[in-house]
């Protein structure tokens, strides 16, 4: 009788315990992705549920009656309405969307650090206070207002002679259209500085002739 029991025990197959599946994770500014390395899974065999602070994943293992289960109390809150997953050939990826753009120090609450999380927000802070510059004066100076006053003084400054004429030409060029600027450049260059016109329709049709002041004669010097 004992020999029969021994023979039966020898013919029973040895069942190995299922291999432990370890998940990994990585993060960006706005998301956390949990990677579960199970190959050749069908999408309808993956079930993911989440709340603001928990994650539950159930996967039926291929060619097996076993299941993979992952239950986590998350270290930081998520937007559970946006949780989704993707099935690849080599793994299953579960994507969680952060409520706050902070650096997660751990995935689960059990291993969460007591150190305040670091912000991952890359948006530059808008400077609401105008920049200040070093000054020996005890009274604060509004540099924006100072710049406006300087420009106003330059505009109202009364010049004479060639300086006044140059200022007028500069103002016309600065306030003119692209065609007016082209006309001024072309007429001035072709006439040797004796003609300055803003009429592009006229200047564009022909070369601008030299027109020296009355009583003067234009001479060309060749090198």
N, CA, C and O of each residue as an XYZ file, in Angstrom:
892
protein
N       0.828     -1.189      0.000
C       0.000      0.000      0.000
C       0.865      1.242      0.000
O       0.585      2.222     -0.690
N       1.917      1.178      0.786
C       2.833      2.311      0.868
C       3.522      2.535     -0.457
O       3.782      3.673     -0.847
N       3.818      1.442     -1.154
C       4.503      1.586     -2.438
C       3.614      2.271     -3.462
O       4.103      3.036     -4.293
N       2.279      1.999     -3.411
C       1.344      2.649     -4.337
C       1.269      4.151     -4.085
O       1.247      4.935     -5.034
N       1.228      4.571     -2.789
C       1.187      6.007     -2.461
C       2.463      6.703     -2.923
O       2.430      7.842     -3.386
N       3.584      6.002     -2.789
C       4.862      6.580     -3.209
C       4.883      6.773     -4.726
O       5.414      7.770     -5.214
N       4.319      5.840     -5.463
C       4.296      5.939     -6.921
C       3.423      7.099     -7.384
O       3.760      7.810     -8.331
N       2.262      7.283     -6.678
C       1.366      8.380     -7.043
C       2.022      9.733     -6.796
O       1.882     10.664     -7.588
N       2.755      9.822     -5.660
C       3.435     11.091     -5.346
C       4.509     11.426     -6.372
O       4.734     12.595     -6.688
N       5.175     10.387     -6.895
C       6.244     10.605     -7.863
C       5.701     11.086     -9.209
O       6.409     11.768     -9.949
N       4.442     10.737     -9.538
C       3.876     11.106    -10.835
C       3.209     12.480    -10.820
O       2.901     13.008    -11.888
N       2.972     13.087     -9.635
C       2.318     14.396     -9.565
C       3.285     15.486    -10.023
O       4.425     15.519     -9.560
N       2.864     16.371    -10.915
C       3.745     17.444    -11.390
C       4.023     18.456    -10.276
O       3.190     18.681     -9.398
N       5.197     19.051    -10.335
C       5.578     20.067     -9.353
C       5.090     21.429     -9.848
O       5.467     21.869    -10.934
N       4.253     22.092     -9.055
C       3.700     23.398     -9.429
C       4.557     24.491     -8.813
O       4.636     24.617     -7.591
N       5.205     25.288     -9.673
C       6.028     26.378     -9.173
C       5.157     27.584     -8.812
O       4.186     27.869     -9.513
N       5.478     28.276     -7.763
C       4.707     29.472     -7.408
C       4.869     30.536     -8.487
O       5.928     30.638     -9.106
N       3.826     31.326     -8.712
C       3.911     32.356     -9.762
C       5.034     33.342     -9.469
O       5.281     33.715     -8.323
N       5.702     33.751    -10.539
C       6.808     34.685    -10.405
C       6.278     36.051     -9.982
O       5.275     36.529    -10.513
N       6.956     36.673     -9.025
C       6.525     37.981     -8.541
C       6.748     39.033     -9.626
O       7.809     39.093    -10.249
N       5.735     39.849     -9.834
C       5.811     40.891    -10.851
C       5.969     42.235    -10.147
O       5.087     42.665     -9.404
N       7.087     42.887    -10.386
C       7.370     44.169     -9.741
C       7.078     45.316    -10.700
O       7.595     45.346    -11.817
N       6.270     46.235    -10.273
C       5.946     47.397    -11.095
C       7.007     48.490    -10.900
O       7.687     48.533     -9.874
N       7.134     49.348    -11.875
C       7.999     50.528    -11.784
C       7.156     51.749    -12.138
O       6.002     51.626    -12.549
N       7.744     52.917    -11.972
C       7.005     54.137    -12.311
C       7.962     55.270    -12.644
O       9.117     55.285    -12.219
N       7.449     56.214    -13.415
C       8.204     57.428    -13.720
C       7.209     58.582    -13.807
O       5.998     58.363    -13.850
N       7.723     59.809    -13.833
C       6.835     60.970    -13.773
C       7.316     62.105    -14.663
O       8.487     62.193    -15.031
N       6.361     62.970    -14.993
C       6.647     64.225    -15.680
C       6.033     65.335    -14.850
O       5.603     65.108    -13.720
N       5.993     66.525    -15.405
C       5.420     67.655    -14.665
C       3.955     67.436    -14.337
O       3.486     67.871    -13.284
N       3.220     66.766    -15.225
C       1.769     66.652    -15.057
C       1.264     65.229    -14.843
O       0.108     65.055    -14.459
N       2.092     64.194    -15.080
C       1.599     62.821    -14.999
C       2.562     61.910    -14.247
O       3.742     62.213    -14.074
N       2.006     60.778    -13.806
C       2.779     59.667    -13.254
C       2.366     58.419    -14.021
O       1.175     58.148    -14.173
N       3.346     57.655    -14.506
C       3.048     56.454    -15.291
C       3.546     55.227    -14.525
O       4.730     55.117    -14.209
N       2.625     54.310    -14.233
C       2.959     53.055    -13.561
C       3.125     51.976    -14.629
O       2.218     51.739    -15.426
N       4.291     51.322    -14.640
C       4.604     50.322    -15.670
C       4.574     48.933    -15.038
O       5.299     48.654    -14.083
N       3.714     48.058    -15.595
C       3.576     46.688    -15.101
C       4.083     45.738    -16.188
O       3.451     45.634    -17.239
N       5.214     45.036    -15.966
C       5.848     44.234    -17.018
C       5.190     42.868    -17.240
O       5.755     41.833    -16.889
N       3.990     42.878    -17.827
C       3.307     41.637    -18.199
C       3.123     41.667    -19.710
O       2.555     42.618    -20.248
N       3.597     40.639    -20.395
C       3.601     40.608    -21.851
C       2.315     40.002    -22.406
O       1.666     39.172    -21.769
N       1.970     40.447    -23.618
C       0.894     39.843    -24.423
C      -0.447     39.830    -23.703
O      -1.162     38.829    -23.725
N      -0.778     40.928    -23.077
C      -2.061     41.041    -22.375
C      -3.105     41.639    -23.314
O      -2.799     42.532    -24.104
N      -4.335     41.145    -23.226
C      -5.439     41.712    -23.988
C      -6.050     42.869    -23.190
O      -6.137     42.817    -21.963
N      -6.467     43.901    -23.903
C      -6.972     45.091    -23.211
C      -8.202     44.783    -22.343
O      -8.361     45.345    -21.260
N      -9.063     43.888    -22.831
C     -10.278     43.584    -22.065
C      -9.993     42.743    -20.823
O     -10.901     42.459    -20.043
N      -8.725     42.343    -20.637
C      -8.347     41.591    -19.443
C      -7.682     42.482    -18.393
O      -7.177     42.004    -17.377
N      -7.697     43.807    -18.670
C      -7.111     44.779    -17.748
C      -8.224     45.641    -17.164
O      -9.038     46.197    -17.901
N      -8.254     45.748    -15.845
C      -9.263     46.564    -15.169
C      -8.554     47.532    -14.217
O      -7.817     47.120    -13.322
N      -8.795     48.818    -14.432
C      -8.141     49.856    -13.630
C      -9.202     50.725    -12.975
O     -10.126     51.197    -13.637
N      -9.065     50.931    -11.684
C      -9.950     51.814    -10.941
C      -9.101     52.744    -10.083
O      -8.051     52.351     -9.573
N      -9.564     53.972     -9.932
C      -8.809     54.923     -9.116
C      -9.741     55.925     -8.463
O     -10.823     56.228     -8.966
N      -9.282     56.434     -7.317
C      -9.925     57.565     -6.663
C      -8.859     58.653     -6.555
O      -7.776     58.526     -7.128
N      -9.159     59.693     -5.840
C      -8.190     60.785     -5.706
C      -6.904     60.321     -5.030
O      -5.836     60.881     -5.275
N      -7.006     59.286     -4.170
C      -5.836     58.869     -3.396
C      -5.520     57.380     -3.493
O      -4.643     56.896     -2.778
N      -6.218     56.639     -4.367
C      -5.962     55.197     -4.467
C      -5.908     54.756     -5.923
O      -6.445     55.408     -6.818
N      -5.233     53.615     -6.127
C      -5.157     52.996     -7.454
C      -5.314     51.497     -7.300
O      -4.691     50.889     -6.430
N      -6.150     50.897     -8.147
C      -6.350     49.450     -8.147
C      -6.259     48.939     -9.586
O      -6.935     49.443    -10.483
N      -5.403     47.920     -9.787
C      -5.202     47.333    -11.119
C      -5.361     45.823    -11.009
O      -4.754     45.187    -10.147
N      -6.188     45.250    -11.893
C      -6.381     43.803    -11.958
C      -6.138     43.353    -13.399
O      -6.739     43.879    -14.335
N      -5.237     42.360    -13.563
C      -4.892     41.867    -14.901
C      -4.937     40.344    -14.891
O      -4.330     39.697    -14.037
N      -5.669     39.779    -15.859
C      -5.683     38.322    -16.016
C      -4.424     37.926    -16.776
O      -4.191     38.407    -17.885
N      -3.619     37.060    -16.189
C      -2.352     36.676    -16.783
C      -2.574     35.762    -17.991
O      -3.397     34.848    -17.929
N      -1.852     35.999    -19.082
C      -2.015     35.177    -20.296
C      -1.662     33.709    -20.037
O      -0.727     33.408    -19.294
N      -2.413     32.810    -20.653
C      -2.165     31.358    -20.565
C      -2.105     30.887    -19.114
O      -1.301     30.025    -18.758
N      -2.956     31.459    -18.301
C      -2.951     31.083    -16.887
C      -4.297     31.451    -16.280
O      -5.016     32.317    -16.778
N      -4.610     30.769    -15.195
C      -5.832     31.095    -14.455
C      -5.554     32.103    -13.344
O      -6.454     32.470    -12.588
N      -4.318     32.539    -13.254
C      -3.922     33.464    -12.196
C      -4.218     34.907    -12.600
O      -4.448     35.212    -13.770
N      -4.205     35.778    -11.601
C      -4.438     37.197    -11.825
C      -3.367     38.011    -11.113
O      -2.810     37.602    -10.095
N      -3.107     39.161    -11.680
C      -2.189     40.118    -11.042
C      -3.028     41.224    -10.427
O      -3.920     41.766    -11.080
N      -2.749     41.562     -9.182
C      -3.485     42.615     -8.493
C      -2.509     43.616     -7.883
O      -1.531     43.240     -7.238
N      -2.795     44.889     -8.100
C      -1.998     45.962     -7.502
C      -2.955     46.950     -6.847
O      -3.845     47.498     -7.497
N      -2.759     47.167     -5.555
C      -3.577     48.129     -4.820
C      -2.640     49.085     -4.102
O      -1.768     48.655     -3.347
N      -2.817     50.385     -4.335
C      -1.937     51.388     -3.761
C      -2.722     52.521     -3.127
O      -3.726     52.983     -3.670
N      -2.247     52.964     -1.964
C      -2.656     54.253     -1.424
C      -1.626     55.257     -1.916
O      -0.466     55.216     -1.507
N      -2.043     56.145     -2.782
C      -1.103     57.028     -3.457
C      -0.534     58.085     -2.512
O      -1.195     58.532     -1.574
N       0.706     58.468     -2.789
C       1.392     59.447     -1.931
C       0.840     60.854     -2.119
O       0.891     61.676     -1.205
N       0.309     61.129     -3.318
C      -0.190     62.470     -3.617
C      -1.516     62.352     -4.372
O      -1.775     61.318     -4.987
N      -2.348     63.371     -4.338
C      -3.662     63.290     -4.995
C      -3.551     63.312     -6.512
O      -2.620     63.891     -7.072
N      -4.517     62.672     -7.171
C      -4.578     62.642     -8.633
C      -5.963     63.063     -9.099
O      -6.912     63.106     -8.317
N      -6.062     63.371    -10.383
C      -7.354     63.637    -11.004
C      -7.874     62.303    -11.531
O      -7.555     61.904    -12.651
N      -8.666     61.624    -10.729
C      -9.072     60.250    -11.061
C      -9.958     60.186    -12.303
O     -10.081     59.122    -12.909
N     -10.574     61.291    -12.690
C     -11.429     61.282    -13.881
C     -10.625     61.140    -15.170
O     -11.181     60.822    -16.221
N      -9.324     61.373    -15.087
C      -8.488     61.317    -16.287
C      -7.591     60.072    -16.334
O      -6.835     59.896    -17.290
N      -7.665     59.226    -15.335
C      -6.827     58.027    -15.310
C      -7.102     57.143    -16.529
O      -8.259     56.884    -16.861
N      -6.048     56.685    -17.189
C      -6.217     55.781    -18.318
C      -5.047     54.787    -18.362
O      -4.113     54.883    -17.565
N      -5.107     53.843    -19.290
C      -4.024     52.866    -19.404
C      -3.823     52.483    -20.858
O      -4.703     52.660    -21.700
N      -2.630     51.949    -21.129
C      -2.265     51.523    -22.476
C      -1.627     50.141    -22.395
O      -0.785     49.882    -21.535
N      -2.038     49.259    -23.300
C      -1.505     47.898    -23.339
C      -0.487     47.802    -24.471
O      -0.828     48.003    -25.636
N       0.760     47.494    -24.128
C       1.820     47.285    -25.113
C       2.169     45.800    -25.183
O       1.659     45.000    -24.398
N       3.023     45.442    -26.108
C       3.446     44.051    -26.223
C       4.200     43.596    -24.981
O       4.047     42.456    -24.542
N       5.009     44.479    -24.416
C       5.884     44.099    -23.301
C       5.345     44.476    -21.932
O       5.838     43.972    -20.923
N       4.337     45.356    -21.867
C       3.871     45.797    -20.549
C       2.509     46.480    -20.635
O       1.927     46.654    -21.706
N       2.039     46.853    -19.460
C       0.820     47.653    -19.326
C       1.212     48.955    -18.628
O       1.868     48.926    -17.587
N       0.818     50.088    -19.189
C       1.139     51.382    -18.603
C      -0.142     52.063    -18.130
O      -1.087     52.246    -18.897
N      -0.152     52.432    -16.853
C      -1.287     53.145    -16.275
C      -0.856     54.594    -16.059
O       0.132     54.862    -15.375
N      -1.600     55.513    -16.641
C      -1.231     56.931    -16.567
C      -2.139     57.658    -15.578
O      -3.364     57.640    -15.702
N      -1.507     58.295    -14.598
C      -2.213     59.081    -13.585
C      -1.905     60.556    -13.806
O      -0.779     60.915    -14.149
N      -2.893     61.398    -13.612
C      -2.721     62.836    -13.816
C      -2.675     63.556    -12.472
O      -3.597     63.455    -11.663
N      -1.596     64.273    -12.256
C      -1.379     64.950    -10.986
C      -2.382     66.092    -10.788
O      -2.817     66.737    -11.742
N      -2.729     66.317     -9.529
C      -3.502     67.503     -9.184
C      -2.578     68.707     -9.094
O      -2.925     69.800     -9.541
N      -1.391     68.503     -8.510
C      -0.401     69.568     -8.360
C       0.872     69.192     -9.115
O       1.278     68.030     -9.121
N       1.494     70.180     -9.747
C       2.719     69.938    -10.519
C       3.925     69.905     -9.581
O       4.762     70.808     -9.592
N       3.997     68.839     -8.764
C       5.097     68.688     -7.817
C       5.833     67.374     -8.080
O       5.300     66.446     -8.688
N       7.074     67.332     -7.603
C       7.909     66.129     -7.756
C       7.489     65.093     -6.719
O       7.653     65.315     -5.519
N       6.942     63.950     -7.178
C       6.560     62.891     -6.247
C       7.829     62.224     -5.716
O       8.694     61.815     -6.490
N       7.931     62.119     -4.403
C       9.083     61.443     -3.810
C       8.870     59.942     -3.719
O       9.826     59.185     -3.556
N       7.618     59.509     -3.823
C       7.303     58.075     -3.852
C       5.947     57.894     -4.501
O       5.188     58.850     -4.659
N       5.646     56.646     -4.880
C       4.361     56.364     -5.501
C       3.287     56.096     -4.458
O       2.149     56.546     -4.597
N       3.654     55.363     -3.414
C       2.678     54.997     -2.400
C       2.860     55.835     -1.139
O       3.960     56.296     -0.834
N       1.763     56.021     -0.417
C       1.768     56.876      0.766
C       2.651     56.316      1.875
O       3.156     57.073      2.705
N       2.842     55.003      1.898
C       3.619     54.365      2.963
C       5.067     54.840      2.969
O       5.676     54.960      4.032
N       5.621     55.111      1.789
C       7.019     55.517      1.682
C       7.174     57.012      1.375
O       8.246     57.457      0.965
N       6.110     57.774      1.573
C       6.152     59.208      1.284
C       7.095     59.936      2.233
O       7.083     59.695      3.440
N       7.907     60.822      1.681
C       8.856     61.588      2.480
C       8.141     62.717      3.220
O       7.117     63.230      2.769
N       8.703     63.087      4.358
C       8.147     64.193      5.133
C       8.592     65.553      4.600
O       8.087     66.593      5.022
N       9.545     65.529      3.668
C      10.039     66.777      3.078
C       8.983     67.339      2.131
O       8.431     66.589      1.326
N       8.687     68.634      2.201
C       7.699     69.229      1.283
C       8.095     68.986     -0.172
O       9.274     69.098     -0.509
N       7.138     68.657     -1.040
C       7.462     68.365     -2.448
C       7.964     69.605     -3.183
O       7.589     70.735     -2.874
N       8.828     69.351     -4.169
C       9.403     70.426     -4.975
C       8.525     70.657     -6.196
O       8.091     69.705     -6.844
N       8.263     71.920     -6.509
C       7.434     72.247     -7.670
C       8.158     71.891     -8.959
O       9.363     72.109     -9.086
N       7.411     71.338     -9.919
C       7.952     71.031    -11.255
C       7.390     71.979    -12.304
O       7.605     71.785    -13.500
N       6.675     72.997    -11.861
C       6.064     73.944    -12.786
C       7.145     74.769    -13.453
O       7.900     75.465    -12.774
N       7.233     74.702    -14.794
C       8.265     75.412    -15.541
C       7.820     76.787    -16.017
O       8.603     77.510    -16.632
N       6.564     77.161    -15.739
C       6.081     78.460    -16.188
C       6.753     79.554    -15.403
O       6.687     79.547    -14.174
N       7.406     80.505    -16.070
C       8.093     81.567    -15.334
C       7.128     82.445    -14.568
O       6.017     82.714    -15.025
N       7.552     82.883    -13.415
C       6.735     83.753    -12.587
C       6.667     85.136    -13.209
O       7.695     85.710    -13.567
N       5.464     85.672    -13.338
C       5.289     86.994    -13.913
C       5.698     88.031    -12.887
O       5.245     87.999    -11.743
N       6.547     88.943    -13.296
C       7.051     89.961    -12.383
C       6.061     91.115    -12.355
O       5.921     91.847    -13.334
N       5.372     91.274    -11.224
C       4.367     92.316    -11.097
C       4.961     93.631    -10.645
O       4.357     94.684    -10.853
N       6.139     93.594    -10.025
C       6.782     94.811     -9.538
C       7.845     95.229    -10.534
O       8.667     94.400    -10.924
N       7.861     96.492    -10.964
C       8.874     96.936    -11.924
C      10.259     96.786    -11.349
O      10.435     96.925    -10.139
N      11.264     96.503    -12.188
C      12.626     96.280    -11.694
C      13.182     97.535    -11.044
O      12.895     98.652    -11.473
N      13.982     97.337    -10.002
C      14.635     98.456     -9.341
C      16.124     98.382     -9.616
O      16.676     97.296     -9.795
N      16.769     99.523     -9.650
C      18.180     99.606     -9.962
C      18.920    100.251     -8.792
O      18.344    101.068     -8.072
N      20.187     99.894     -8.596
C      20.921    100.457     -7.475
C      21.043    101.966     -7.584
O      21.260    102.496     -8.674
N      20.907    102.656     -6.471
C      21.007    104.107     -6.446
C      21.464    104.553     -5.073
O      21.127    103.938     -4.061
N      22.250    105.648     -5.048
C      22.694    106.191     -3.771
C      21.621    107.055     -3.130
O      21.730    107.435     -1.964
N      20.570    107.366     -3.912
C      19.500    108.197     -3.372
C      18.630    107.399     -2.426
O      18.336    106.230     -2.677
N      18.213    108.037     -1.322
C      17.341    107.370     -0.352
C      15.897    107.320     -0.849
O      15.093    106.529     -0.358
N      15.572    108.176     -1.832
C      14.226    108.210     -2.375
C      14.127    107.270     -3.575
O      14.949    107.329     -4.489
N      13.134    106.421     -3.565
C      12.975    105.477     -4.669
C      12.645    106.217     -5.956
O      11.888    107.188     -5.948
N      13.219    105.751     -7.064
C      13.004    106.406     -8.361
C      12.209    105.482     -9.269
O      12.521    104.299     -9.399
N      11.178    106.040     -9.895
C      10.368    105.291    -10.865
C      11.066    105.381    -12.213
O      10.943    106.384    -12.915
N      11.804    104.326    -12.576
C      12.620    104.366    -13.786
C      11.774    104.365    -15.050
O      12.176    104.945    -16.058
N      10.610    103.723    -15.014
C       9.733    103.749    -16.182
C       9.255    105.171    -16.466
O       9.233    105.609    -17.616
N       8.874    105.882    -15.412
C       8.430    107.264    -15.568
C       9.585    108.143    -16.034
O       9.399    109.044    -16.853
N      10.776    107.876    -15.509
C      11.967    108.638    -15.877
C      12.269    108.483    -17.367
O      12.634    109.451    -18.034
N      12.116    107.259    -17.890
C      12.372    107.009    -19.304
C      11.372    107.748    -20.183
O      11.738    108.284    -21.229
N      10.100    107.779    -19.759
C       9.073    108.491    -20.515
C       9.386    109.978    -20.576
O       9.214    110.614    -21.616
N       9.853    110.538    -19.445
C      10.182    111.961    -19.398
C      11.345    112.287    -20.322
O      11.328    113.320    -20.992
N      12.352    111.427    -20.371
C      13.504    111.644    -21.255
C      13.064    111.674    -22.715
O      13.463    112.557    -23.474
N      12.233    110.694    -23.102
C      11.755    110.650    -24.487
C      10.930    111.885    -24.828
O      10.996    112.397    -25.946
N      10.148    112.360    -23.852
C       9.328    113.550    -24.074
C      10.212    114.781    -24.285
O       9.940    115.607    -25.156
N      11.276    114.893    -23.475
C      12.198    116.017    -23.603
C      12.916    115.993    -24.947
O      13.112    117.036    -25.572
N      13.313    114.783    -25.397
C      13.980    114.667    -26.686
C      13.066    115.093    -27.824
O      13.507    115.721    -28.787
N      11.785    114.746    -27.705
C      10.828    115.063    -28.759
C      10.544    116.559    -28.807
O      10.376    117.133    -29.883
N      10.491    117.193    -27.621
C      10.138    118.613    -27.555
C      11.349    119.529    -27.718
O      11.187    120.744    -27.832
N      12.548    118.975    -27.731
C      13.755    119.785    -27.856
C      13.774    120.485    -29.218
O      13.580    119.847    -30.253
N      14.006    121.782    -29.208
C      14.001    122.568    -30.426
C      15.417    122.665    -30.988
O      16.308    123.251    -30.373
N      15.600    122.091    -32.145
C      16.900    122.130    -32.808
C      16.876    123.144    -33.934
O      15.809    123.561    -34.385
N      18.057    123.537    -34.385
C      18.170    124.518    -35.442
C      19.088    124.005    -36.545
O      19.896    123.100    -36.332
N      18.945    124.611    -37.746
C      19.829    124.294    -38.851
C      19.789    122.849    -39.289
O      18.724    122.238    -39.376
N      20.983    122.300    -39.567
C      21.089    120.916    -40.058
C      20.562    119.916    -39.046
O      19.986    118.894    -39.417
N      20.759    120.212    -37.763
C      20.280    119.295    -36.721
C      18.769    119.168    -36.768
O      18.229    118.069    -36.641
N      18.081    120.299    -36.950
C      16.619    120.269    -37.033
C      16.164    119.519    -38.278
O      15.186    118.773    -38.236
N      16.889    119.723    -39.409
C      16.535    119.046    -40.650
C      16.748    117.541    -40.540
O      15.915    116.756    -40.994
N      17.862    117.141    -39.940
C      18.136    115.712    -39.750
C      17.091    115.074    -38.851
O      16.647    113.953    -39.099
N      16.699    115.798    -37.798
C      15.674    115.259    -36.901
C      14.359    115.059    -37.635
O      13.659    114.071    -37.414
N      14.024    116.011    -38.518
C      12.796    115.899    -39.305
C      12.847    114.682    -40.217
O      11.884    113.921    -40.306
N      14.005    114.503    -40.908
C      14.147    113.348    -41.796
C      14.031    112.036    -41.020
O      13.391    111.091    -41.482
N      14.651    111.981    -39.841
C      14.601    110.768    -39.013
C      13.178    110.455    -38.582
O      12.769    109.294    -38.555
N      12.423    111.501    -38.243
C      11.035    111.290    -37.822
C      10.183    110.790    -38.981
O       9.349    109.901    -38.813
N      10.404    111.379    -40.178
C       9.651    110.933    -41.354
C       9.967    109.473    -41.661
O       9.062    108.694    -41.962
N      11.248    109.094    -41.586
C      11.661    107.721    -41.881
C      11.101    106.754    -40.834
O      10.651    105.657    -41.165
N      11.135    107.175    -39.574
C      10.660    106.299    -38.487
C       9.150    106.070    -38.552
O       8.678    104.962    -38.298
N       8.401    107.106    -38.889
C       6.936    107.012    -38.901
C       6.381    106.604    -40.260
O       5.178    106.369    -40.380
N       7.230    106.513    -41.292
C       6.749    106.224    -42.639
C       6.453    104.752    -42.862
O       6.801    103.902    -42.043
N       5.796    104.462    -43.997
C       5.504    103.085    -44.383
C       6.745    102.461    -45.024
O       7.742    103.144    -45.259
N       6.672    101.163    -45.303
C       7.796    100.485    -45.950
C       8.083    101.092    -47.322
O       9.245    101.242    -47.697
N       7.032    101.443    -48.077
C       7.222    102.025    -49.401
C       7.861    103.405    -49.297
O       8.711    103.761    -50.113
N       7.457    104.176    -48.302
C       8.050    105.495    -48.121
C       9.530    105.394    -47.761
O      10.343    106.198    -48.218
N       9.871    104.402    -46.939
C      11.275    104.211    -46.578
C      12.102    103.797    -47.804
O      13.219    104.278    -47.999
N      11.542    102.904    -48.623
C      12.252    102.492    -49.845
C      12.473    103.685    -50.770
O      13.541    103.840    -51.362
N      11.446    104.523    -50.881
C      11.567    105.703    -51.731
C      12.642    106.645    -51.213
O      13.419    107.184    -52.002
N      12.702    106.852    -49.913
C      13.707    107.737    -49.323
C      15.114    107.191    -49.563
O      16.018    107.942    -49.930
N      15.300    105.881    -49.356
C      16.619    105.268    -49.547
C      17.066    105.358    -51.003
O      18.201    105.736    -51.292
N      16.157    105.004    -51.917
C      16.511    104.974    -53.343
C      16.818    106.381    -53.858
O      17.830    106.589    -54.527
N      15.954    107.340    -53.553
C      16.152    108.693    -54.057
C      17.413    109.323    -53.481
O      18.128    110.029    -54.192
N      17.691    109.086    -52.230
C      18.856    109.686    -51.587
C      20.155    109.117    -52.167
O      21.103    109.859    -52.422
N      20.192    107.778    -52.376
C      21.404    107.135    -52.871
C      21.663    107.496    -54.330
O      22.792    107.820    -54.698
N      20.624    107.442    -55.163
C      20.803    107.686    -56.592
C      21.101    109.154    -56.905
O      21.749    109.459    -57.906
N      20.631    110.051    -56.055
C      20.829    111.478    -56.331
C      22.039    112.044    -55.621
O      22.267    113.254    -55.637
N      22.815    111.173    -54.999
C      23.993    111.654    -54.294
C      23.652    112.511    -53.091
O      24.424    113.390    -52.707
N      22.502    112.258    -52.500
C      22.103    113.011    -51.310
C      21.452    114.335    -51.605
O      21.252    115.137    -50.693
N      21.104    114.598    -52.894
C      20.500    115.893    -53.239
C      18.985    115.825    -53.312
O      18.327    116.864    -53.359
N      18.414    114.620    -53.322
C      16.960    114.456    -53.402
C      16.527    113.452    -52.340
O      17.166    112.418    -52.147
N      15.430    113.775    -51.653
C      14.855    112.859    -50.670
C      13.350    112.855    -50.861
O      12.667    113.826    -50.535
N      12.835    111.740    -51.400
C      11.414    111.653    -51.732
C      10.774    110.469    -51.006
O      11.424    109.458    -50.741
N       9.484    110.619    -50.691
C       8.724    109.535    -50.063
C       7.699    108.935    -51.032
O       6.912    108.073    -50.641
N       7.703    109.379    -52.276
C       6.737    108.925    -53.274
C       7.308    107.723    -54.019
O       8.029    107.888    -55.003
N       6.991    106.525    -53.561
C       7.540    105.309    -54.157
C       7.011    105.079    -55.572
O       7.746    104.597    -56.434
N       5.744    105.421    -55.818
C       5.182    105.237    -57.161
C       5.992    106.005    -58.197
O       6.173    105.531    -59.319
N       6.465    107.151    -57.842
C       7.243    107.973    -58.773
C       8.703    107.537    -58.815
O       9.282    107.401    -59.892
N       9.299    107.319    -57.643
C      10.720    106.999    -57.559
C      11.037    105.627    -58.121
O      12.125    105.420    -58.660
N      10.106    104.682    -58.007
C      10.372    103.311    -58.436
C      10.453    103.159    -59.948
O      10.989    102.162    -60.432
N       9.939    104.118    -60.702
C       9.843    103.974    -62.153
C      11.121    104.363    -62.888
O      11.349    103.918    -64.013
N      11.946    105.182    -62.269
C      13.134    105.665    -62.978
C      14.221    106.033    -61.985
O      13.983    106.128    -60.781
N      15.421    106.238    -62.518
C      16.537    106.637    -61.671
C      16.385    108.096    -61.271
O      16.020    108.944    -62.085
N      16.668    108.372    -60.021
C      16.555    109.742    -59.510
C      17.764    110.555    -59.945
O      18.907    110.179    -59.684
N      17.499    111.673    -60.609
C      18.574    112.524    -61.110
C      19.148    113.384    -59.991
O      18.468    113.713    -59.019
N      20.432    113.742    -60.157
C      21.097    114.614    -59.199
C      20.575    116.037    -59.363
O      20.515    116.556    -60.478
N      20.199    116.666    -58.254
C      19.693    118.031    -58.291
C      20.422    118.858    -57.244
O      19.936    119.003    -56.122
N      21.605    119.411    -57.603
C      22.352    120.224    -56.641
C      21.631    121.533    -56.348
O      20.819    121.976    -57.160
N      21.903    122.155    -55.221
C      21.277    123.441    -54.896
C      21.580    124.487    -55.962
O      22.548    124.369    -56.712
N      20.728    125.520    -56.015
C      20.902    126.589    -56.996
C      22.272    127.238    -56.831
O      22.721    127.511    -55.718
N      22.927    127.478    -57.970
C      24.227    128.129    -57.961
C      25.380    127.182    -57.749
O      26.531    127.614    -57.697
N      25.093    125.861    -57.622
C      26.156    124.885    -57.410
C      26.146    123.856    -58.540
O      25.117    123.611    -59.169
N      27.304    123.268    -58.778
C      27.460    122.305    -59.874
C      27.884    120.952    -59.312
O      28.766    120.876    -58.457
N      27.257    119.893    -59.794
C      27.570    118.541    -59.340
C      28.714    117.969    -60.157
O      28.688    118.019    -61.387
N      29.735    117.417    -59.467
C      30.853    116.792    -60.131
C      31.078    115.403    -59.555
O      31.026    115.204    -58.341
N      31.328    114.447    -60.440
C      31.591    113.073    -60.028
C      33.082    112.832    -60.014
O      33.777    113.169    -60.973
N      33.579    112.253    -58.940
C      35.015    111.970    -58.789
C      35.251    110.479    -58.879
O      34.715    109.715    -58.077
N      36.041    110.057    -59.838
C      36.374    108.638    -60.005
C      37.707    108.352    -59.327
O      38.623    109.174    -59.368
N      37.808    107.173    -58.698
C      39.057    106.817    -58.046
C      40.108    106.484    -59.096
O      41.243    106.155    -58.750
